[in-house]
């Protein structure tokens, strides 16, 4: 008799445990629960992406400082660019290097582009 009572109680406990487990899983698979889980995962992914971007930005700043130190750009006596040695080539397009003016082109009905087919 004790044996039957033991197995009856063990079976009832196993049934309650299995029913509870199945009900929990079914609640996790409802559309509302799935939407909440997806939203939580998206938020977590956003936080990880933000942390990655901040790490990249910190690394860029550190590397920029290393390059500036290597190139001597962080020194207090920053050298300025040398003055311009030549005048701009197109200041006056009608003057050549000797100061003489060249004649202007007379506009004709023909195109100056030799590659045109017409």
C-alpha positions in Angstrom: 0.0 0.0 0.0 2.8 2.4 0.7 4.3 1.5 -2.6 1.2 2.5 -4.4 0.9 5.7 -2.5 4.5 6.6 -3.2 4.1 6.0 -7.0 0.8 7.9 -7.0 2.4 10.9 -5.3 5.5 10.7 -7.6 3.3 10.6 -10.7 1.1 13.5 -9.5 4.3 15.6 -8.7 5.7 14.8 -12.1 2.4 15.8 -13.8 2.3 19.1 -11.9 5.9 19.8 -12.8 5.4 19.0 -16.5 2.2 21.0 -16.7 3.9 24.0 -15.1 6.9 23.7 -17.4 4.6 23.5 -20.5 2.5 26.5 -19.4 5.6 28.6 -18.9 6.9 27.8 -22.3 3.5 28.5 -23.9 3.5 32.0 -22.2 6.9 32.7 -23.6 5.6 31.9 -27.1 2.7 34.3 -27.1 3.0 37.2 -29.6 3.2 39.8 -26.8 6.0 37.9 -25.1 7.9 37.4 -28.4 7.6 41.1 -29.2 8.9 42.0 -25.7 11.8 39.6 -26.1 12.7 41.1 -29.5 12.5 44.6 -28.2 14.8 43.7 -25.3 17.3 42.1 -27.6 17.2 45.1 -30.0 17.9 47.4 -27.0 20.8 45.2 -25.9 22.2 45.2 -29.4 21.9 49.0 -29.6 23.8 49.3 -26.3 26.6 47.0 -27.6 26.8 49.0 -30.9 27.0 52.3 -29.0 29.8 50.9 -26.8 31.6 49.6 -29.8 31.3 53.1 -31.5 32.6 54.8 -28.4 35.6 52.3 -28.2 36.4 53.1 -31.9 36.2 56.8 -31.2 38.5 56.5 -28.3 40.9 54.4 -30.3 40.8 57.0 -33.1 41.7 59.8 -30.7 44.5 57.8 -29.2 45.9 56.9 -32.7 45.6 60.5 -33.8 47.6 61.6 -30.8 50.3 59.0 -31.5 50.5 60.2 -35.2 50.7 63.9 -34.1 53.5 63.0 -31.7 55.3 61.1 -34.4 55.0 63.9 -36.9 55.8 66.6 -34.3 52.5 68.4 -34.7 52.0 68.6 -30.9 55.1 70.7 -30.4 54.5 74.2 -29.1 56.5 75.9 -31.9 54.4 75.0 -34.9 56.0 76.1 -38.1 54.0 78.0 -40.6 53.9 77.3 -44.3 56.5 79.0 -46.5 55.3 82.0 -48.5 54.1 81.5 -52.0 57.0 81.6 -54.5 55.0 81.9 -57.7 52.0 83.8 -58.8 48.9 81.9 -59.7 49.0 80.5 -63.2 45.6 81.8 -64.1 45.7 85.3 -62.7 45.5 86.8 -66.1 45.0 84.1 -68.8 45.9 86.5 -71.6 49.4 87.1 -70.3 52.2 84.6 -70.8 55.3 84.3 -68.6 57.0 87.3 -70.3 54.1 89.6 -69.8 53.0 89.7 -73.4 49.3 89.3 -74.2 48.1 86.6 -76.5 45.4 87.2 -79.0 41.9 86.1 -78.2 40.3 83.4 -80.3 37.7 84.5 -82.7 34.5 82.5 -82.3 33.4 80.7 -85.4 30.5 78.4 -86.2 32.8 75.4 -85.8 33.5 73.7 -82.6 37.0 73.5 -81.3 36.5 69.9 -80.1 38.0 67.7 -82.8 36.4 64.6 -81.3 32.8 65.6 -82.1 31.2 63.5 -84.8 29.1 66.2 -86.3 
